[in-house]
Amino acid sequence: MELILLDKILLALINITAISLTVWVYLSGENRPKINKYFSLVTLSMLSWVNAGYFLTYSSSSKQALLWAKIAPASVFIFFVLFYIFSLFFPKEQKRHVIINYLLIFWGVLWSLITLSTPYIIKGVQFEEWGINPIFNNWGKFVFYGTVLFFTLLIIYNLIKNYFASTVNVKKKIQYLLVGFFIFIVMNLIFNIGLPLLRGNIQYWQFGNYSAICLLGFTAYAIVKKELFDIKVALTSIVVVLIAILLTVEFFTLTVGVGMMVLKGITLAGFLVLSLFLFQAMNKEAKQKDELMHLAEHLERANRELKKLDHTKSEFLSIASHQLRTPLTAMRGYLSMLIQGDFGPLSPKVKEVSQEVYQASLRLLKLANDLLNVSQIESGKITLVYEKTSIEKLAKSVIDELKIEADKKGLYLKMIIAEDLPEIEIDSEKIRQVLLNIIDNAIKYTKKGGVTVKIGLSGSDHVLIKVQDTGVGMTKEDIGKLFRSFSRGKAGTSLHSSGAGLGLYAARKFVDQHKGRLWVKSPGRNQGSTFFIELPIKQG
């Protein structure tokens, strides 16, 4: 009688708790109707299963017992089907294979109906001293346990797959569900599968059935709570509370003698105090861990956004520069022909304006080339084509191109070459752009004096190019900003507001790709600057 009373109390508690959890989920304010709906259906199927098991155990007739013996496994089929569907929507909806899911649902519902209406799963019942034992059909047992095992594996697969694709807080929700599911599965493996197979009866199956409340409790908490306790803290808390309950029960029921009561009372009080300190320490550690994980997640998300923006910027630069180069090249060609008189003689004023427009088109074309270089560098599309090149001839061609600009400003532009310079393996077009950018900048930022280009050896395996000017010079702060994209020194900005700060950035990248070095030195403002370009004679 005491066992029956205890069973009734446990069953009543489970029913009340399950219904309370369902109401709690609905009233939580979560705007996720699919999750709430499937949780309610899972709860109902679990209650059907647990209550059917209870009524089977205490049935008074064979007919009534057989009915409950069929309702219990039929409810198990439905329970696992519904929990599988729930796993597709928790904590967020996953990509679904509709046909496969419909087939799985059909399979579970079909065998539930077969269990209720035929003897293929449960063929009878047997009255024992401890209660009533359902008798499985031989092959029906394999269908039942095989289906349960298959759906269990599918549920675990869905949860783990979603876990690795989720954020920190969502992962914590899945952890709670997995812990509840693990407790539920272990208890059922022991009391609903292991012991029945060994003993040939289901005498202790209530322990497995009632463990479903652990699954529902962990699941409801994971659905409702936005900020969850760390799972280790939660499990430790449960274990500590259980130990405290056992110690309290043992203190009041099994303790004899005042001395023993004092000793056990001190032990219980000490355990509670130590538990409190343990909770505080674990909570603090869990909060710190959460903060770090949230920060890491935020940084990762910000990094993804920055990469996306950087890619968009590079694509824009590439498209814009390509679109600019074609009309600018045509403009430069027509202006050159116009200045040279191919379309007839020009008045001095028109010729002067045409030359200004021509120079502006050259500056725009250089900007378009710099933009294209930057976009190709940042997208990794730059490919170097190495060939043996005379650095002397290459530098001379650049100086010849820029000499007109230097003469116009009244500056000298000279080159000093060491004897017996070897040919070097470079992408001549890229290094030509490097020299063009650096020497052009030296002329641009020099008001009087001039620019000297010196080329010699640096050791036995490198060529060193020095571009020395008598211009505005630079501070340490200017030098620190010099080789960044879209960044210029103060002196450069004050003298030439039209530059974009891209030429030296591209030059540094090209030299780096040649496994060389590019750097600059300056004694200070208005004391000139010297750029150094060091390139290996042979690549590899």
Secondary structure as GFF3:
##gff-version 3
##sequence-region A 1 540
A	DSSP	alpha_helix	2	26	.	.	.	ID=ss1
A	DSSP	alpha_helix	33	57	.	.	.	ID=ss2
A	DSSP	alpha_helix	62	89	.	.	.	ID=ss3
A	DSSP	alpha_helix	98	117	.	.	.	ID=ss4
A	DSSP	beta_strand	122	127	.	.	.	ID=ss5
A	DSSP	beta_strand	132	136	.	.	.	ID=ss6
A	DSSP	alpha_helix	138	164	.	.	.	ID=ss7
A	DSSP	alpha_helix	168	188	.	.	.	ID=ss8
A	DSSP	pi_helix	189	194	.	.	.	ID=ss9
A	DSSP	alpha_helix	195	199	.	.	.	ID=ss10
A	DSSP	alpha_helix	205	210	.	.	.	ID=ss11
A	DSSP	alpha_helix	212	224	.	.	.	ID=ss12
A	DSSP	alpha_helix	231	253	.	.	.	ID=ss13
A	DSSP	alpha_helix	258	339	.	.	.	ID=ss14
A	DSSP	alpha_helix	348	378	.	.	.	ID=ss15
A	DSSP	beta_strand	387	389	.	.	.	ID=ss16
A	DSSP	alpha_helix	391	409	.	.	.	ID=ss17
A	DSSP	beta_strand	412	417	.	.	.	ID=ss18
A	DSSP	beta_strand	424	426	.	.	.	ID=ss19
A	DSSP	alpha_helix	428	444	.	.	.	ID=ss20
A	DSSP	beta_strand	450	458	.	.	.	ID=ss21
A	DSSP	beta_strand	462	469	.	.	.	ID=ss22
A	DSSP	alpha_helix	476	481	.	.	.	ID=ss23
A	DSSP	alpha_helix	490	495	.	.	.	ID=ss24
A	DSSP	alpha_helix	503	513	.	.	.	ID=ss25
A	DSSP	beta_strand	517	521	.	.	.	ID=ss26
A	DSSP	beta_strand	529	536	.	.	.	ID=ss27
###
